[in-house]
């Protein structure tokens, strides 16, 4: 598969025009979707939806994606990669007493987030407590806007190989990329800006830091976004989806059990043709079947964006050839 859709290193070095010349549309989808670490629930259903997308072209196409552990790698430099919140929690820009308290909060609530004995309904108030405590701690320690750049520069966080190509392609074809995250929007934009390019076609819906004119953090946007309320928050930002309501073909990327439902309300209302791709980053043997029930395609092994880029190019390149 690497020879046909590009290896990880190729994805980082080949620009969209060069990639298009390879004509991803000529790659048989069946072959691309049967590679190692790629698990497809219903191959023919996925192919049918992708073919419909390719006929409609870029004007009807959009990408909705999570950020932490979806656009970013799960393992970085041999350890667990940071989330956007962890960029702050582990930063030397804040004093050791902050980092100690942030660690204690995470150690209390993280096991609850991933627990299989608690229901979603039981987890939601606990997640609100966790996010609220973490955000208040940043306010109490007077995080400064000017510190964000250095925090990100020194953070153990990396975009997945191939993200550059994905962003470049979205910009080239004017395909909207909606990043819907329970993380920190200011940190997310800084990460993308430093490690890639943040284009006008990209929009972040997440927890936005509010700073006083003196540069100190004083609050966060409402409603609070946590792991399990993204669909509800999506309803709050309904105008964002209305702006792209004519783009009925959606590639949705996520890594949690809640991410596949981000666009649920709009999927029914606007009759979306959607393909959901999930990154299963841990407990692969235990969770694979559950993820296959939630996502159309499940990727294991902390992969690059090669397959995602291949499918995007299939949609865009096939349409381009059909119009020639």
C-alpha positions in Angstrom: 0.0 0.0 0.0 2.9 2.4 0.8 4.1 2.3 -2.8 0.7 3.4 -4.1 -0.6 5.9 -1.6 2.7 7.2 -0.2 4.8 6.3 2.8 4.9 8.4 5.9 8.0 10.3 4.8 6.5 10.9 1.4 3.4 12.3 2.9 5.5 15.0 4.6 7.6 15.9 1.6 5.2 15.7 -1.3 3.1 18.8 -2.0 -0.5 18.4 -3.1 0.2 19.1 -6.8 2.8 16.3 -6.8 0.5 14.0 -4.9 -2.3 14.6 -7.3 -0.1 13.6 -10.2 0.1 10.2 -8.7 -3.6 10.0 -9.3 -4.9 8.5 -6.1 -8.1 7.9 -7.9 -6.4 5.0 -9.8 -5.7 3.2 -6.6 -8.4 0.6 -6.0 -10.2 1.5 -2.8 -10.4 -2.1 -1.8 -6.6 -2.3 -1.8 -6.1 0.9 0.1 -8.7 -0.1 2.8 -7.3 -3.6 3.4 -3.8 -2.5 4.6 -2.2 -3.4 7.9 -3.8 -1.7 10.9 -6.9 -0.7 8.9 -10.2 -2.2 10.0 -13.3 -1.6 8.0 -16.8 -2.5 9.2 -18.5 -2.6 5.8 -16.1 -2.3 2.9 -18.7 -1.9 0.2 -20.7 0.7 2.1 -17.6 2.8 2.7 -16.7 2.5 -1.0 -20.2 3.5 -2.1 -20.2 6.6 0.1 -16.7 7.6 -1.1 -17.7 7.2 -4.7 -20.7 9.5 -4.1 -18.3 12.1 -2.6 -16.0 11.9 -5.6 -18.9 12.6 -7.9 -20.0 15.7 -6.0 -16.5 17.1 -5.7 -14.8 19.6 -3.3 -17.7 22.1 -3.2 -19.8 19.5 -1.4 -17.0 18.2 0.9 -15.9 19.0 4.4 -13.8 17.5 7.2 -14.8 17.4 10.8 -12.1 16.3 13.2 -11.2 16.0 16.8 -7.7 17.2 17.8 -6.0 15.5 20.7 -4.8 12.0 19.7 -6.6 12.3 16.4 -4.6 14.9 14.6 -1.8 14.4 17.1 0.3 11.3 17.8 -0.4 9.1 20.8 3.2 8.3 21.3 5.9 11.0 21.0 9.6 10.4 21.7 8.9 7.0 23.3 6.3 8.4 25.8 2.6 9.4 25.8 2.2 12.6 23.8 0.7 15.6 25.4 -2.9 16.8 24.9 -3.5 20.5 24.5 -4.4 20.7 28.2 -1.2 18.8 29.1 0.9 21.4 27.3 0.0 23.7 30.2 0.0 21.0 32.9 3.6 20.1 32.1 5.0 23.5 31.2 7.9 25.0 33.1 6.4 28.4 32.3 4.2 27.7 35.4 5.6 27.0 38.9 6.1 23.5 40.3 3.2 23.9 42.7 0.9 24.3 39.7 2.2 21.2 38.0 1.9 19.2 41.2 -1.8 20.3 41.6 -2.6 19.7 38.0 -1.1 16.2 38.2 -3.2 15.4 41.3 -6.4 16.5 39.5 -5.6 14.4 36.4 -4.7 11.3 38.5 -8.1 11.7 40.3 -10.3 12.1 37.2 -8.6 10.4 34.2 -9.3 6.8 35.5 -13.0 7.9 35.7 -12.9 9.1 32.1 -11.7 5.8 30.7 -13.5 3.5 33.2 -15.7 0.8 31.7 -17.7 0.4 34.9 -19.1 3.9 34.8 -21.9 4.9 32.4 -21.6 8.0 30.2 -24.3 9.6 32.4 -22.3 8.9 35.5 -19.1 10.3 33.9 -20.5 13.6 32.6 -20.7 15.4 36.0 -17.3 14.1 36.9 -15.8 15.5 33.6 -17.4 18.9 34.3 -15.7 18.8 37.7 -12.4 17.9 36.1 -12.4 20.5 33.4 -13.7 23.2 35.7 -11.0 22.4 38.3 -8.3 22.4 35.7 -9.4 25.6 34.1 -9.7 27.4 37.5 -6.2 26.3 38.4 -4.8 28.0 35.3 -6.8 31.2 36.3 -5.5 31.0 39.9 -1.9 30.8 38.7 -2.4 33.7 36.3 -1.4 32.0 33.0 -0.2 34.7 30.6 -1.1 34.9 27.0 2.5 35.6 26.1 3.6 32.3 27.6 1.6 30.1 25.2 4.2 30.3 22.4 7.0 29.0 24.6 4.7 26.4 26.2 4.0 24.9 22.8 7.5 25.2 21.5 8.8 23.0 24.4 5.8 20.6 24.6 6.1 16.8 23.9 3.4 17.0 21.2 3.5 16.1 17.5 1.0 16.3 14.7 0.6 13.0 12.9 2.8 12.6 9.8 0.7 13.7 6.8 -1.2 16.5 8.6 0.8 19.0 6.6 -0.5 17.5 3.4 -4.0 17.3 4.7 -4.1 21.0 5.7 -2.4 22.0 2.4 -4.9 20.0 0.4 -7.9 21.4 2.3 -6.6 25.0 1.6 -5.9 24.2 -2.1 -9.4 22.9 -2.7 -11.1 25.3 -0.2 -12.4 22.4 1.9 -13.5 23.5 5.4 -11.8 21.8 8.3 -13.8 22.0 11.5 -11.7 21.0 14.5 -14.1 20.1 17.3 -12.1 19.5 20.6 -12.5 19.3 24.3 -9.1 20.9 24.5 -7.9 24.5 24.5 -8.5 26.3 21.3 -5.6 28.8 21.8 -3.1 26.0 22.4 -4.5 24.0 19.4 -4.1 27.0 17.0 -0.6 27.6 18.3 0.4 24.0 17.9 -0.8 23.9 14.3 0.8 27.3 13.5 4.2 26.2 14.9 4.3 22.7 13.5 2.3 23.2 10.3 0.2 26.0 8.8 -3.1 27.3 10.2 -5.2 28.1 7.1 -8.4 30.3 6.8 -10.4 27.2 5.9 -9.8 25.9 9.4 -12.1 26.6 12.4 -11.6 25.5 16.0 -14.5 24.9 18.3 -13.1 24.2 21.8 -12.5 25.7 25.2 -11.3 29.2 24.4 -9.1 31.1 26.9 -10.2 34.6 27.7 -7.4 37.1 28.7 -7.5 40.4 30.4 -5.9 43.4 28.7 -2.9 42.9 31.0 -2.4 39.5 29.5 -3.6 37.3 32.4 -6.1 34.5 31.9 -9.4 35.5 33.4 -11.9 32.9 32.1 -13.0 30.4 29.4 -15.7 30.4 26.8 -19.1 28.8 27.4 -20.4 26.2 27.2 -17.5 24.1 28.5 -16.5 21.3 26.2 -15.5 18.0 27.6 -15.1 14.5 26.2 -18.8 13.5 26.4 -20.8 16.6 25.5 -19.4 17.4 22.0 -22.8 16.7 20.3 -24.6 19.0 22.7 -22.0 21.7 22.2 -22.3 21.2 18.5 -25.9 22.2 18.8 -24.8 25.4 20.6 -22.6 26.2 17.5 -25.3 25.4 15.1 -24.6 28.5 13.0 -21.1 27.1 12.2 -22.7 24.0 10.7 -25.3 26.2 8.9 -22.4 27.9 7.1 -21.4 24.6 5.6 -24.8 23.0 5.3 -24.5 22.6 1.6 -21.4 20.5 2.1 -23.3 17.2 2.6 -20.2 15.0 2.2 -18.3 14.6 5.5 -15.1 12.9 6.5 -15.2 12.7 10.3 -12.1 11.9 12.3 -11.9 11.0 16.0 -10.3 8.9 18.7 -12.9 8.6 21.5 -16.3 6.8 21.8 -18.0 10.2 21.8 -16.4 11.7 18.7 -18.5 9.7 16.1 -21.5 11.5 17.4 -20.3 15.1 16.9 -22.4 15.7 13.8 -25.4 13.5 14.8 -28.0 16.2 14.9 -26.9 17.6 11.5 -26.4 14.2 9.9 -30.2 13.6 10.1 -31.2 17.2 9.4 -29.1 17.7 6.4 -29.0 14.1 5.1 -25.2 13.9 5.4 -23.2 11.4 3.5 -20.6 10.7 6.1 -17.6 8.4 6.6 -16.2 8.1 10.1 -12.6 7.2 10.8 -11.5 6.4 14.3 -7.9 6.2 15.7 -7.8 3.5 18.3 -4.7 4.4 20.4 -4.8 1.9 23.3 -6.3 -1.5 24.3 -6.6 -2.4 20.7 -7.6 -6.0 21.2 -10.1 -5.1 23.9 -11.8 -2.2 22.2 -11.5 -2.9 18.4 -15.0 -4.4 18.0 -16.6 -1.6 20.0 -14.8 1.0 17.8 -15.9 -0.8 14.7 -19.5 -0.4 15.8 -18.9 3.4 16.2 -16.7 4.1 13.2 -16.7 3.0 9.6 -12.9 2.7 9.5 -10.7 2.1 12.6 -7.0 2.7 12.4 -4.6 1.1 14.9 -0.9 1.3 15.6 -0.7 5.1 16.1 -0.5 5.6 12.3 0.2 8.5 10.0 -2.5 10.3 8.0 -1.6 8.3 4.8 -4.9 6.5 4.5 -6.9 9.7 5.4 -5.0 11.6 2.7 -5.5 8.8 0.2 -9.2 8.9 0.7 -9.3 12.7 0.4 -7.3 12.5 -2.8 -9.7 9.8 -4.0 -12.6 12.2 -3.5 -10.9 15.2 -5.0 -8.8 13.6 -7.7 -11.6 11.3 -9.0 -13.8 14.4 -9.4 -11.0 16.3 -11.1 -10.5 13.5 -13.7 -14.2 13.2 -14.3 -14.4 16.9 -15.1 -11.4 16.8 -17.5 
